[in-house]
């Protein structure tokens, strides 16, 4: 018998419809409630002995030569983490070296580190002979021409309105502003608690400002765009000396090297003229030392500043 397909198709559709209609409703379970566990409390160790023990334990994770530290080493016999690390250095003996290889490792509490790395804060100053500084750095633009390199905005110098490029003609009434008088200048600028400066501003006016060292927090931000920052924080030296240029491979053109590191140094003398003109037009400080000895003196000032007792 031949089936009538026109009649079978509606029957199939009706059957499927009845099956769907008779299907029981199934309750969909609600998603489980996610319970966020409470954050683990921050454990602050205040027991000095536990802090000292922790310093010693950390060396076992950090140093390959930790097994050379004798088992009798008593971390608790030291006054603070820094003296512990200084004492541990003597055990950093490596094959091929006659003296300990570690001369730089140190440790300190977080409060002191925060103040030391972020400026001269009250916590740091309270436990030290250092009572802050002026927040100013200087350099010799030329022999007898001492200039302000930078000023921290929130420092005593910044609050007094001192700006970079100002020329210092007297320090505590002393007009001997020569590199031969470097010790006096360094002591007065970086290591004194009170100093009087005589400045000549770019407009030619003169002003006397007395500064008292204080505590401050630097902003920690680069205030200028990249190219200006490279120029302002770099210095050329002895660029007219062809022998030095040859010996150092053009690296006495530091500003040009930082701005255009992929360009051959033989082009730096020509590029420097363009950069100088651009800096003049936009009032950007272009640091340059006529002689290598002046650059060395400026470097000495900076090392003395970094070497101030903490």
Residue pairs with C-beta under 8 A, 6 or more apart in sequence:
45 51
45 54
49 76
51 81
51 109
52 75
52 76
52 78
52 80
52 81
52 84
53 75
53 76
55 75
55 81
55 84
55 85
55 107
56 69
56 73
56 75
56 84
56 88
59 66
59 69
59 88
60 66
63 92
63 102
65 91
65 92
65 93
65 94
68 91
68 92
68 93
69 88
69 91
70 91
73 87
73 88
75 84
78 84
78 87
80 108
80 109
81 107
81 108
81 109
82 106
82 107
82 108
84 107
85 105
85 106
85 107
86 106
88 102
88 105
89 100
89 102
89 103
89 105
90 100
91 100
92 100
92 101
92 102
93 100
93 101
94 101
108 116
111 123
112 123
112 124
112 127
114 121
114 123
115 121
115 122
115 123
115 124
115 125
116 124
116 310
118 217
118 218
118 220
119 152
119 154
119 215
119 216
119 217
119 218
120 130
120 132
120 133
120 214
120 215
120 216
121 215
121 217
122 215
124 130
124 215
125 131
125 132
125 215
128 309
128 310
129 309
130 308
130 309
130 310
131 193
131 213
131 214
131 215
132 156
132 213
132 214
132 215
132 216
133 155
133 190
133 213
133 214
133 308
134 155
134 156
134 157
134 189
134 195
134 211
134 213
135 151
135 152
135 154
135 155
135 156
135 157
135 158
135 216
135 218
136 148
136 150
136 151
136 152
136 155
136 157
136 162
136 189
136 211
137 148
137 149
137 150
137 151
137 189
137 302
137 305
138 146
138 147
138 148
138 149
138 168
138 185
138 189
138 301
139 146
139 147
139 149
139 235
139 287
139 298
139 301
140 146
140 147
140 179
140 289
140 294
140 297
140 298
141 147
141 167
141 287
141 288
141 289
142 289
142 290
142 294
143 178
143 179
143 290
143 291
143 294
144 177
144 178
145 167
145 177
146 167
146 168
146 177
146 185
147 164
147 165
147 166
147 167
147 168
148 162
148 163
148 164
148 165
148 166
148 167
148 168
148 199
149 164
149 287
150 164
150 232
151 157
151 158
151 162
151 163
151 164
152 158
152 216
152 218
153 218
153 219
154 216
154 217
154 218
154 219
155 214
155 216
155 218
156 211
156 212
156 213
156 214
156 216
157 211
158 216
160 209
160 211
161 209
162 197
162 199
162 209
163 201
164 232
164 285
165 202
165 285
166 199
166 200
166 201
166 202
167 199
167 200
168 177
168 197
168 198
168 199
169 175
169 177
169 198
169 199
169 200
169 206
170 177
170 196
170 197
170 198
171 177
171 184
171 185
171 188
171 189
171 195
171 196
171 197
171 198
172 188
172 195
172 196
173 196
174 181
174 184
176 184
177 185
179 293
179 294
179 297
182 297
182 300
182 301
185 301
186 301
186 304
186 305
188 195
189 195
189 301
190 301
190 304
190 305
190 308
191 308
192 213
193 212
193 213
194 210
194 211
194 212
194 213
195 210
195 211
196 208
196 209
196 210
196 211
197 208
197 209
197 210
197 211
198 206
198 207
198 208
199 206
199 207
199 208
199 209
200 206
201 207
222 229
224 232
227 259
228 284
230 255
230 258
230 259
231 255
231 259
231 275
231 279
231 284
231 285
231 286
231 287
232 284
232 285
232 287
234 254
234 255
234 258
234 287
235 254
235 255
235 287
235 288
235 289
235 295
235 298
236 252
236 253
236 254
236 255
236 256
236 272
236 287
236 288
236 289
237 244
237 252
237 254
237 288
237 289
237 290
237 291
237 292
237 294
237 295
238 244
238 245
238 252
238 289
238 290
238 291
238 292
238 295
239 245
239 252
239 253
239 269
239 272
239 288
240 290
241 252
241 292
244 252
244 292
245 252
245 253
245 265
249 265
250 257
250 265
250 266
250 268
251 257
251 265
252 292
253 265
253 268
253 269
253 271
253 272
255 272
255 275
255 286
255 287
255 288
256 263
256 268
256 271
256 272
256 275
257 265
257 268
259 275
260 271
263 271
275 286
276 286
278 284
279 285
279 286
280 286
289 295
289 298
